[in-house]
Amino acid sequence: MNQQRIHFLDFSRSVAILMMLQGHFISMTLESYPTFMAEVRLHGSSGSIWFSIWGFFRGLTAPLFFTISGAVFTYLLHKEWQKGLSPFYRLVRVRKGLRRALSLLVFGYLLQINLKFLKYYIAGHFNPHFLGFHILQCIGVGLLSLLLMTSLIYKIRQYSWVVYLFIALVIFGFTPLVRLQPNYFPQGIPAIFQNMIQGPDTGFSIFPWIGFVFFGAGFGHYLSLHGTGFKNKNVYRYLIAVGLTYYLVGWIMTFIYNGDFTHFHYKYLWAFDRSFFVAILLIFFTYISGFERFRPSIFMAVGQETFAIYVLHAIILYGAITGYSLRSFLENKLSALEAIFGAILFLGFFIGLVQVLEPIRQFFRNFRTFFIPNGRTNKPS
C-alpha cells in the first residue's frame, strides 16, 4: 500500500480522534462548561479567551472526522477503480465499504442500548432513544451515499471529485430549509428515518453532516489522481481553492436567504466556514506528516483504530450499552486544571490501549486456530 497515503491519512485520523477524546472529556467534566455555553448562546461569546480558543478547535473536530472518513474511503476506492480490473460492483473496496457502512449503522444503534433497563425491555417497553441518529449512523449512511453516487457517475469518474464537492455544497446550502421547519421534518414518517433529518432524537443530521463526507470524498479522489506527497504543491492549491470557494459560497447563500445576516450565517450555514478551516488543517497535516519525526509509530497507531476507540470511549464516558460510566462521577465536577489533567490521562489511556490491541487480536486468532485449525472445525471422516 502507498506509504504516503498511510502517513498522511493516518496522521490526520490520529489528530481527529484525539481531538474528539479530549473534547468529549472536558465538555463532560468541566464544572464551568454549562455556564460558558449559556454565555455563548446568550451573547455569542463565552467571556473567556481560553475557552473560546478551545471551543473553536473542538467545533472543528466532528467536521474533520467526517471529512477524513470520506477522504480515506474514496481515496482507496478510486485507487482500486483506476486499475480497471473489475466492474465497479465487484471491486474489493465496494464490498468492504458496504460491510463498513452496515457495521457502523449496527454498532451505532447497539451503543444506544442500556442494559440497566433490561427488565424494562423484557417487559415489552421500547426506548425511543434507541432510534437516535448519531455520528456512527451518519457516517454509515454517508458511505452508502458515496457508493451509490460513485456507481452512478461511471462515465465521468475522472471528474468525480467535482461531483462530490458539488453535492456537499448542495447539502450545506439546503440545511437552513430543514433547520427552519417549525416541526420535526419530514412529518408522518417512522422515527428511525425522521431522526436522520430532523427528529426528536437527531444528533448528527444528514443536513449538514453528510456534506462533510462528500467534501472529504472530493479531496480523497483528488489525492488518488495527484498523489499525497507533502511536496505536491497541487494538493495545497486544491485545498486553498476549495476552502475559499466554500467560504465565499456560504456568505453568498446567507445573502440569498436574506436572514439576520451574521446570526443567520453562524446558526444555519456554519458548515461552509468549517469546511474552510478543515481545508486549512488538512494543508497543515499534509505538510507536517511528511516529516518522519512528527509521526512516531505510537501516535500513528491511533489513527488506525478510530472505530475501536470511538466505541470504547462511548462505553467508558457515556455508559453506552452498560449504563455505567464516568459521567455518573465526573459530570461538571472538575475545575479547569483538573479537567485538563483528566483529559491528558484519558488520552494516555487510549494511546496505550491501541499499542496492545493488535497483540490481543493475534492472541485470540491463535487461540481460535489452536482449537479450530484453518478456521474450520474438525469433523470425523
Stockholm file with secondary structure:
# STOCKHOLM 1.0

chainA/1-381         MNQQRIHFLDFSRSVAILMMLQGHFISMTLESYPTFMAEVRLHGSSGSIWFSIWGFFRGLTAPLFFTISGAVFTYLLHKEWQKGLSPFYRLVRVRKGLRRALSLLVFGYLLQINLKFLKYYIAGHFNPHFLGFHILQCIGVGLLSLLLMTSLIYKIRQYSWVVYLFIALVIFGFTPLVRLQPNYFPQGIPAIFQNMIQGPDTGFSIFPWIGFVFFGAGFGHYLSLHGTGFKNKNVYRYLIAVGLTYYLVGWIMTFIYNGDFTHFHYKYLWAFDRSFFVAILLIFFTYISGFERFRPSIFMAVGQETFAIYVLHAIILYGAITGYSLRSFLENKLSALEAIFGAILFLGFFIGLVQVLEPIRQFFRNFRTFFIPNGRTNKPS
#=GR chainA/1-381 SS CCHHHHHHHHHHHHHHHHHHHHHHHHHHHBTTHHHHHHHHHHHSSCSCHHHHHHHHHHHHHHHHHHHHHHHHHHHHHHHHHTTCCSCGGGCHHHHHHHHHHHHHHHHHHHTTCBGGGHHHHHTTCCCGGGGCBCHHHHHHHHHHHHHHHHHHTGGGGGGHHHHHHHHHHHHHHHHHHHHTCSSSBSTTSCHHHHTTTBCTTBSSCHHHHHHHHHHHHHHHHHHHHHCCCTTCHHHHHHHHHHHHHHHHHHHHHHHHHTSSHHHHHHHHSHHHHHHHHHHHHHHHHHHHTTSGGGCCHHHHHHHTCHHHHHHHHHHHHHCTBTSCCTHHHHTTCBCHHHHHHHHHHHHHHHHHHHHHHHHHHHHHHHHHHHHSGGGSCCCCC
#=GC SS_cons         CCHHHHHHHHHHHHHHHHHHHHHHHHHHHBTTHHHHHHHHHHHSSCSCHHHHHHHHHHHHHHHHHHHHHHHHHHHHHHHHHTTCCSCGGGCHHHHHHHHHHHHHHHHHHHTTCBGGGHHHHHTTCCCGGGGCBCHHHHHHHHHHHHHHHHHHTGGGGGGHHHHHHHHHHHHHHHHHHHHTCSSSBSTTSCHHHHTTTBCTTBSSCHHHHHHHHHHHHHHHHHHHHHCCCTTCHHHHHHHHHHHHHHHHHHHHHHHHHTSSHHHHHHHHSHHHHHHHHHHHHHHHHHHHTTSGGGCCHHHHHHHTCHHHHHHHHHHHHHCTBTSCCTHHHHTTCBCHHHHHHHHHHHHHHHHHHHHHHHHHHHHHHHHHHHHSGGGSCCCCC
//
